[in-house]
Amino acid sequence: MGKRFFCYLFIVGFICMFLPNSVKADDVWLQIDGTPLTIQADDCAQMGILYGVTRQYFGINAKGSVLFLDGTSQQFSMGAVPAGGCGGTLFTPVSHNKPDDWSIETVYDAGATGVRVTQRIYYTNGNYYYRLEWDMENTGSTTYTDCRFLHGGDTYFDGNDNSRGYYNAVINMVYLKNPNNEDAGIMGLYGHPSSLADRYHENDFTTNWNEMDDGELPNTVNGDDLDAGYSVQWNRSTLAPGNTWQIVAFEKWTGAGSVQVYAPADEDVSAGEVKSYTFIVQSFQAEPATYDLSASSSNGWATNLPGGSSITLDPDEADSMIVELTVPAGTAGGTTDELTLTATDESDAEITNSDFVTSTVPEYYEGDDTDDGGSSGAPLCFLEGFSLAPDDIMLCRRFRDENLLANPAGILFVSTYYRASPFLVGLTNNYPALKGVAREILRPVVWLLQGNKN
């Protein structure tokens, strides 16, 4: 009996040596079990993704992040992974937990530099994409320059080690396509408009690891079918003590088909706003084709295609299409909407595809369809009326969500602000000269927030 037990033990151990997805015993893995995506993360910046039951990276830990400080003089990374990886000092795990079924929060340090990275993963069940956030806070006393953060890995798109690379500058996405249009759509990685990636890369997986390890992605893709990997990079000139570098990114998949539609990143919207989104339509047919376009809102909100309702594309050609969404005045805070663009070959209705973007009216943003100081039908967020740059508005919203709403005094301030906003908007609409005064008052506030971000 004893000999048989040890014989079985030896066989199991021998087999485990050759399992491609095995991980170290001291790794701590958490998992979001969704449909169609399953997202896995360990406590030291490594990740794995499944679409259905099929791995999208070569191993459970064949994807991760690298941080450079002071150029390439200090490098921190997730370390070695199956068939590659990056050098430098390993990140030091601090904490690793699931706040709920659909998110994972991981905190790790960049050695003794004082830079602490908080990584958050968010997934909405049923979506074909997930959201990644990184907050890199300098808790130390040293100012770092030429900071670089890279994320990517050794892809295994749709269980296939054979794909070609593309890049679209409009939506800032590097992506992969398999040889057969009927097997899968695309797999892509891109930054949110609030933190667009500065550099990108796609090539064979070994070259991709090497480029990540060098800390300067070359902004190139390989159009040949090969055993691929891809990555993106963000740069920052300085990270001073007390400052936080915030990055938001998405990774997405689309369904199989000879035409592909790529939606932009999710965004917050305001009640009464006409929001413009830029979608990408790409044709993978062997001959030029014309596609009929249609847009729809899950809430039945008004949509518009100002560029027309059709588009003609050559093989492999991609072009942008603006879709407008009208958010009704009076829309309650917390409301979400899915805006879908569908492209259908005008000569073959079976050649069709679609993608959607989610718009959210923030929880503490209240619409109002009454006439309050002449503001009927206008956005009731006071900041919206002063021509602030979209990045500045996003910065204010992030400060609201992550700072003001984290304490009772801040919640009271936000609540009071939204109650007063309709009156203030109406007042400045009636007396336009006040807008210039208010804009000058807001300028140093935004400048201070930018300083905290930068």
JOHUWO-V659303 format. One record per pair of residues at least 6 apart in sequence whose C-alpha atoms are under 8 Angstrom apart, sorted by the first residue. I is the first residue (numbers start at 1). J is the second residue. If there is no record, write none. Layout:
i=[I;I]
j=[J;J]
This chain:
i=[16;20;20;20;21;21;21;21;22;22;23;23;27;27;28;28;29;29;29;29;30;30;30;30;30;30;31;31;31;31;31;32;32;32;32;32;32;32;32;33;33;33;34;34;34;34;35;35;35;35;35;36;36;36;36;36;36;37;37;37;37;37;37;37;37;37;38;38;38;38;39;39;39;39;40;40;40;40;41;41;41;41;42;43;43;43;43;43;43;43;44;44;44;44;44;44;44;45;45;45;45;45;45;45;45;46;46;46;46;46;46;47;47;47;47;47;48;48;48;48;48;48;48;48;49;49;49;49;50;51;54;54;55;55;55;55;56;56;56;56;56;57;57;57;57;57;57;58;58;58;58;59;59;61;61;62;62;62;62;62;62;63;63;63;63;63;64;64;64;64;64;65;65;65;65;65;65;66;66;66;66;66;66;66;66;66;66;67;67;67;67;67;67;67;67;68;68;68;68;68;68;68;68;69;69;69;69;69;69;70;70;70;70;71;71;71;71;72;72;74;75;75;75;76;76;76;76;76;76;76;77;77;77;77;77;77;78;78;78;78;79;79;79;79;79;79;80;80;83;84;84;85;86;86;86;86;87;89;90;90;91;91;91;91;92;92;92;92;93;93;93;94;94;94;94;95;95;95;96;96;96;96;97;97;97;98;98;99;102;102;102;102;103;103;103;103;104;104;104;105;105;105;105;106;106;106;107;107;107;107;108;108;108;109;109;109;110;110;113;113;114;114;114;114;115;115;115;115;115;116;116;116;116;116;117;117;117;117;118;118;118;118;119;119;119;119;120;120;120;121;121;121;121;122;122;122;123;123;123;124;128;128;128;129;129;129;129;130;130;130;131;131;131;131;132;132;132;133;133;133;133;134;134;134;134;135;135;135;135;136;136;136;137;137;137;137;138;138;138;138;138;138;139;139;139;140;140;141;141;142;142;143;143;143;143;144;144;144;145;145;145;145;146;146;146;146;147;147;147;147;147;148;148;148;148;148;149;149;149;150;150;150;150;150;150;151;151;151;152;152;152;152;153;153;153;153;153;153;154;154;154;154;154;154;155;155;155;155;155;155;156;156;156;157;157;157;157;158;158;160;161;161;161;162;162;162;162;162;162;163;163;163;163;163;163;163;163;163;164;164;164;164;164;164;164;164;164;164;165;165;165;165;165;165;165;165;165;165;166;166;166;166;166;166;166;166;167;167;167;167;168;170;170;171;171;171;171;171;172;172;172;172;173;173;173;173;174;174;174;174;174;174;174;174;174;175;175;175;175;175;176;176;176;177;177;177;177;178;178;178;178;179;181;181;181;181;182;182;182;183;184;184;184;184;185;185;185;185;185;185;186;186;186;186;186;187;187;187;187;188;188;188;189;189;189;189;189;189;190;190;190;190;190;190;191;191;191;191;191;192;192;192;192;192;193;193;194;194;194;194;195;195;195;195;196;197;197;197;198;198;198;198;199;199;199;199;199;199;199;200;200;200;200;200;200;200;200;201;201;201;201;201;201;201;201;201;202;202;202;202;202;202;202;202;203;203;203;203;203;203;203;204;204;204;204;205;205;205;205;206;208;208;208;208;209;211;211;212;216;217;217;217;236;238;239;239;240;242;243;243;243;243;244;244;244;245;245;246;250;254;254;254;254;255;257;257;257;258;258;258;258;258;259;259;259;259;259;259;259;259;259;259;260;260;260;260;260;260;260;261;261;261;261;261;261;261;261;261;261;262;262;262;262;262;262;263;263;263;263;263;263;263;264;264;264;264;265;265;266;266;266;267;267;267;268;268;268;268;269;269;269;269;269;269;270;270;270;270;270;270;270;270;271;271;271;271;271;271;271;271;271;271;271;271;272;272;272;272;272;272;272;272;272;272;273;273;273;273;273;273;274;274;274;274;275;275;275;275;276;276;276;276;277;277;277;277;278;278;278;278;279;279;279;279;279;280;280;280;280;281;281;281;281;281;282;282;282;282;282;283;283;283;283;283;283;283;284;284;284;285;285;286;287;287;288;288;288;288;289;289;289;289;290;290;290;290;290;290;290;291;291;291;291;291;291;291;292;292;292;292;292;292;292;293;293;293;293;293;293;293;294;294;294;294;294;295;295;295;295;295;295;295;295;296;296;296;296;297;297;297;297;297;297;298;298;298;299;299;301;301;301;301;302;302;302;303;303;303;303;304;304;304;305;305;305;305;306;306;306;307;307;313;323;325;329;329;329;329;329;329;330;330;330;330;330;331;331;331;331;332;332;332;332;332;333;333;333;333;333;333;333;334;334;334;334;334;334;335;335;335;335;336;336;336;336;337;337;337;338;338;338;338;339;339;339;339;340;340;340;340;341;341;341;342;342;342;342;343;343;343;344;344;344;344;345;345;364;364;364;365;365;365;366;366;367;367;368;368;368;368;369;369;370;370;372;372;372;373;373;373;373;373;374;374;374;374;375;375;375;375;375;378;379;379;380;380;380;380;381;381;381;381;382;382;382;382;383;384;385;385;386;386;386;392;395;395;396;396;399;400;403;404;404;404;404;405;405;428;428]
j=[22;58;59;82;58;59;60;61;59;60;60;61;42;43;42;43;40;41;42;43;40;41;42;97;98;104;38;39;40;41;104;38;39;40;101;102;103;104;123;39;101;102;102;123;125;126;51;52;125;126;127;51;52;125;126;127;128;49;50;51;52;125;126;127;128;129;49;50;51;52;47;48;49;50;47;48;49;60;47;48;61;104;96;93;94;95;96;106;107;108;78;90;91;92;93;106;108;64;65;77;78;91;106;108;119;61;62;63;64;65;78;60;61;62;63;64;55;56;57;59;60;61;62;63;55;56;57;60;56;158;158;159;156;157;158;159;155;156;157;158;159;63;153;154;155;156;157;82;154;155;156;81;82;81;82;81;82;85;153;154;155;81;151;152;153;154;77;78;151;152;153;77;78;149;150;151;152;75;76;77;78;86;149;150;151;212;213;75;76;77;110;147;148;149;150;74;75;76;146;147;148;149;215;75;144;145;146;147;148;144;145;146;147;145;146;147;148;214;215;88;87;88;89;87;88;89;90;91;110;111;86;87;88;89;90;91;85;86;90;91;85;86;87;88;89;90;86;87;206;206;209;209;209;210;212;213;213;111;110;111;108;109;110;111;108;109;110;111;107;108;109;106;107;108;109;106;107;108;104;105;106;107;104;105;106;104;105;105;122;123;124;125;120;121;122;123;120;121;122;118;119;120;121;118;119;120;116;117;118;119;116;117;118;115;116;117;116;117;140;142;138;139;140;141;136;137;138;139;140;135;136;137;138;139;134;135;136;137;133;134;135;136;132;133;134;135;132;133;134;130;131;132;133;130;131;132;129;130;131;130;252;253;254;250;251;252;253;250;251;252;248;249;250;251;248;249;250;246;247;248;249;245;246;247;248;244;245;246;247;244;245;246;242;243;244;245;239;240;241;242;243;244;241;242;243;241;242;240;241;240;241;238;239;240;241;238;239;240;236;237;238;239;235;236;237;238;235;236;237;238;239;215;233;234;235;236;233;234;235;212;215;231;232;233;234;231;232;233;229;230;231;232;205;208;209;229;230;231;205;208;209;228;229;230;161;205;227;228;229;230;162;227;228;163;176;178;187;183;184;178;226;227;228;178;179;225;226;227;228;176;177;178;179;224;225;226;227;228;176;177;178;179;222;223;224;225;226;228;174;175;176;177;202;203;221;222;223;224;174;175;176;177;202;221;222;223;173;174;175;221;174;278;320;190;264;278;279;280;190;191;196;197;188;189;190;191;188;189;190;200;201;202;230;231;232;186;187;188;189;230;186;187;188;184;185;186;187;184;185;186;225;225;256;257;258;284;256;257;258;256;254;255;256;257;253;254;255;256;257;260;252;253;254;255;256;251;252;253;254;251;252;253;231;232;249;250;251;252;196;197;232;249;250;251;197;247;248;249;250;247;248;249;250;265;265;391;247;248;391;394;246;247;248;249;234;232;233;234;232;233;234;235;216;217;218;219;232;233;234;217;218;219;220;230;231;232;233;208;217;218;219;220;221;230;231;232;208;220;221;222;228;229;230;231;221;222;226;227;228;229;230;226;227;228;229;227;228;229;230;229;228;229;230;231;229;217;218;231;233;231;232;233;454;454;245;454;454;452;451;452;453;454;452;453;454;453;454;453;265;260;261;262;355;353;351;352;353;283;284;285;351;352;281;282;283;284;285;343;344;351;352;353;281;282;283;284;343;353;354;279;280;281;282;341;342;343;353;354;355;279;280;281;354;355;356;278;279;280;341;355;356;357;277;278;279;357;357;358;357;358;359;358;359;360;359;360;361;362;275;327;359;360;361;362;327;361;362;365;367;379;380;381;327;328;329;330;331;332;361;366;367;378;379;380;326;327;328;329;330;331;367;377;378;379;326;327;328;329;378;379;324;325;326;327;324;325;326;327;322;323;324;325;322;323;324;325;320;321;322;323;320;321;322;323;341;318;319;320;321;318;319;320;321;343;313;316;317;318;319;289;313;314;315;316;317;318;315;316;317;315;316;315;314;315;312;313;314;315;312;313;314;345;310;311;312;313;345;346;347;310;311;312;343;344;345;346;309;310;311;343;344;345;346;309;310;311;341;342;343;344;305;309;341;342;343;303;304;305;323;339;340;341;342;303;339;340;341;303;325;337;338;339;340;337;338;339;337;338;325;326;327;328;325;326;327;323;324;325;326;323;324;325;321;322;323;324;322;323;324;321;322;319;341;339;367;368;369;377;378;379;366;367;368;369;377;361;366;367;368;361;363;365;366;367;361;362;363;364;365;366;367;360;361;362;363;364;365;360;361;362;363;358;359;360;361;358;359;360;356;357;358;359;356;357;358;359;354;355;356;357;354;355;356;352;353;354;355;352;353;354;350;351;352;353;351;352;414;415;418;380;381;418;380;418;379;380;376;377;380;422;376;377;376;377;422;423;426;422;423;425;426;427;426;427;429;430;422;423;425;426;429;425;385;425;418;421;422;425;418;421;422;425;421;422;424;425;393;393;425;435;435;438;439;446;449;450;446;449;449;414;410;410;411;413;414;411;414;434;435]
